[in-house]
Amino acid sequence: MITTKLNTHYTTNQLVSKLKLLFELLKFRLSFLVAFSAGFGYLLGVKGEINWLSFWALSLGGFLVSGASIIINQVLEKDSDKLMNRTKSRPLPTEKISLNEAITYCCIIGLTGFTLLLVFTNLLTALLGLLSMVLYGFVYTPLKRVGAIAVWVGAVPGALPPMLGWIAATGELSYEALAIFAIQFVWQFPHFWAIAWVMDEDYKKAGIKLLPAQGERDLSSAIQIMLGALLLIPIGFLPMYLGITGVVSAVIATLCGVFFLIPTLKLIKSGSSKIALQIMFSSFLYLPIVQIAYLIDKI
C-alpha cells in the first residue's frame, strides 16, 4: 500500500517535471510576443463587431505555431546549444527531453496551431503561419552560421504576426497589412543586432554570426544598428498616412523611435556592450508601447 502510494507520487512528480520541460521548450515570452502581435494586427484591422472566437483562435494558433518554430530551432541547434552558457541548460542539450519527444511535441502543437488558424480564420492566414514556421525553423536557423543574412531572413517570419492578424480580420492582403509588417520587420534589425552584440562571445563558441558587416563588434556594425533604429521613425508614420490611426499615435511612435535611437548613437561612440544591452531593452519597450498606441488611436 505504502509502495503504491510512493510510486504514484513519484510518477506524478515525473509528469509535472516533464510538463514543465515541455513548457520551457516553447519559450513562453517569445511565443507570447508573437500571439500579442497577431492579436494587435487583428484588432487594428477589424471593422465593426469583434469575432472573439476568431481572435482567441488566432492568438492561440499563433502562439502554438511560434512554439513549434522555436522547437525546430532547438532541435537543429541541440549540439551547438551545449557550447553556449546561455543555452547549455536547456532541456535538449541537458537531455532532460529526448530528441524524439521534442519532435513529436513540435508536430502536435504545430499541427494544432495550423488547424486553429485554418478553421477559425482563413486559408491565407494559415498558409502564412506555416510559411513563418518553415522560414524560421528550416531557413533562418542554419543561416545563423553563415552571417547577417540570417537576420534578414529571420526578420520575415518575425514580422508576419501583425500582418497575419490583419489578414485574419479582413480576409485580404492590403497596403495596411504591409505597413504594420514593415514596422515590425525594420524593428528586428537593431533588436537582434543588439542581442548579437551583447552575446557575441557566446555566439562565437557555437559559430553563430549575426552581426552585420564582417560580423564583428565594430563601428560598421554600430552604424547599421543605428540606421535600423533611425528608419523606424519615418516608418512609424505609415499607419497614420494610410488612415488606420491618427496623429497621437504617430507622435508616440516618433518619441519611442527617438528613445530607441539615442542609445544606438552612444554605441557608435563607445562600442560598449552595456550600451548594446540598453538598446536591447529599448527594443523590448518600443514594440508593445507603439502597438498599444496604434490600437488606442485607431480611427
N, C-alpha and C positions, 0 to 999 in steps of 0.2 A: 504493500500500500504506500509506504513511505518512498520506496524506489520509484513507483509510478508517478507520484507527485513531483519528485525531483526531476525525472525525465521530462515530464510535461512542462515544468518550469524552465528547464534548460532549452527545450525546443522552442518555447515562446520567446525566450531571450534571443535565441538564434534568429528567429523570424524577424523580431524587432530590429536587430542589428543589421540583417540583410536588407530590410526595407529602408533603413537609414542610409545604407551604402548606395542603394539604387536611387534614392532621392538625391544623394550627393552627386551622382553621375549627371544629373540634369542641369547642374549649376543654376540653382533656382533664380538668383538675382539676374543673370544674363537672360534666361528664358522669360522671366517676368518682364524685363525691359522690352523684349520682343512682343509679348502679349499687350503690354501697355501701349506701345507704338501702334500696333494693329488696331487696338480699341480707339486710340486717338484718331486714326485715319477714318475709322467708321463713323465716329461721332461728328467729325468735321464734314464728312461727305453726306451724311443722311439728311434728307429733307422730309419734314413732316414728322409723323409719329415714329418713334424708335422701335424696331423689332428687337426686343431684348433677348429673345431666344437666339436669333441670328448673331447678336452682339456677343453673347457669352460663349456661343459655339465657336465664333471666330477667335475670341481671346484664348479659350482653352485649346482649340486646334492649333493656333499659332504657337502657344506655349509648348505643346507636345511635339510639333514639327521641329521647333527650335531645339528642344531637348534631344531629339533623335539626331539632329545635325551635330550637336555637341558630343554626343556619344560616339558617332562615327569618327570625329576628330580625335577623341581619346583612344579609341581602338587602334587607329592608324599610328598614333604617336605614343603607344604604350611603352616602347623601349626607350625612346628619346626622353619621355617624361621622367624616367628613372634618373636621368643625368642632371636635372634641374632642381634646385632647392624648392622652388615654388610649386612643383608638380609631383615630386617624388613620393609624397604621402597620399596621393590619390588612390582610389580603390583598385584600379587596374595595375599600376606599377607595383603596388604592395601585394597584388594577387589576392586581395580580400574578395574581389569579384573575378570570376573566371572570364576568359575571352568569350566563350560560348554563351554565358549568362548575359554578358553585356550586349552581344549581337542579337540575341533573342529579345531582350528587353527593348533594344533600339527598334527592331522590326515591329513589335507590338505597339509601342507608343507612336512611332512614325505612321503606321497604317491607321491607327485610331485618329490621330490628328488630321491626316489627309481626308479620312472619311467624314469627320465633322465639318471640315471646310467644304467638301463636295456636297454633302446633304443639306447643310443649313445656310450656305452662302451661294456660290455659283461655280461653274466649271473653271472659269478663268482664274478666280481666286485660288482654287485648289491646285491648279497646274502651276501657278506662280509660287505657291507654297512648296510644291515638290521641287521646282527648279531651284528655289532657295536652298533647300536641303542638299541637293546634288552639288551645287556650286560650292557651298561652304564645306561639306564633308569630303568631297572627292576631287575638287579642283584647288580651292584655297589651301587646304591642309598640306598637300605635297609641295605646293609652290612656296611655302614658308621657308623652305631650304634653298630656294632659288634666288630670291631677292624681293625688292619692294613691289614687284609686280603682284605679289600675293595680296598686298593691301588693296590694290586697285580691283582685283578680282573679288576679294572678300567684302569690299565696300558695297558690292551689288546686292548680295543676299542680306547684308546688314541694313540696307536702305529700303528693302522691299516691304517690311511690315506695315508702315503707314500707307503705302500705296495699295497693299492688299486690303487694308481696312476700307479705303476709299472705294475700291472696286467692289468689295462685298456689299457696301451700302448703295452704290449707284448702278452697278452692273456693267460699267464701262471704263475703259482706259482713256483718260482725258488729260488735257493740259494741267488741270488742277492736281490730278494724281501724280503726274510727272514732277510738279513743283514741290510737293511735300516729299517725294522721293529724292529730289535734288538736294534739299536741305540736309536730310539725314546722310546722304551719300558724301557730301563735302565734309560734314561734321566728323566723319570717321577718320579722315587723314590726320588732322592734328591729334585726335584722340588716340589712335593706335600708334602713331609715331612717338607720342609722348610716353606711352607704355613701353614701347620698344627701347626708348632712350633709358628709362629707369631700369628696365630688365636686361639691358644689353649684355652684361657679363654672363648672366644665367642663360640667356638665349644662345650665346655663342657656344656654350658647353654642348648644346643639342644641335648645333649647326643651323639655327634659325636666323634668317636675315630679313628683317622687316624695315629697317631704317632706309630712307631714300639715298640717292647719290651712290656712294661706294659702300653704303651700309655701316657707316661709322658715325659716332657722336661728334660731328664736326660742324663748321659754320654752314656748309651747304645744307645739311640736314636740318639745322635750326631755322634757316631761312625758309625752307619748304614747309616746315611746321607752321611758321608764322603766316605764310601765304595762304595755307589752308584755313587758318582762323580768320584771316582778313577777308577771304572770299565769302565767309558766312554772313558778313554784314550786308552786302547788297542782295544776296540770295534770300535773306530773311524778309525782304520786302515783297517777294513773289506772291504770297497769299493775299496781301492787300492789293497788289497790282491786278490780280486775277479776280478780285471781288469776293474772295472767300471770307476774308476778315477785314477789319478796319484799321484805322491809324494807331490806335492804342497798342495793339499787339505788335505792330511794326516798330513802334518806339521801344517797347520792351525787348523785342528781338535785337534791335540795334544796341541797346545798353548791355544786354547779355553778350553780344558779339564783341563789344569793346572790352568788357570784363574778361572775356576769354582771350582776347588779343594781347592784353598787357603783359601777362607772363611769357608769352612767346617772344616778345621784344626783349625781355630780360634774358631769355635763353640765348638769344643771338650774342648778347654781350658777355654772359658768364659761362655758358655751356654747362651749367650746374644741374646735376641730377635732382637736386632739391627743387629747382625751378621747374624741371620737367614733371615732377610729381604734382606741383601746383597746377600745371596745365592739365594734367590728367584729371584732377579733382574738379577743375573748372569745367571740363568737358562733361563730367557726370552731372553737374548742376545745369549746364546750358540746355540740354535737350528737354528734360521734363518741364523746366520753367517756361521755355518758349512754346512747347506744345500745349501746355495748360493755358498760357496766354492766348494762343490762337483759338482754343475752344471757347474761352470766356468771351472773346471778342468776335466770335462768329456772327456774321451778318445774317 
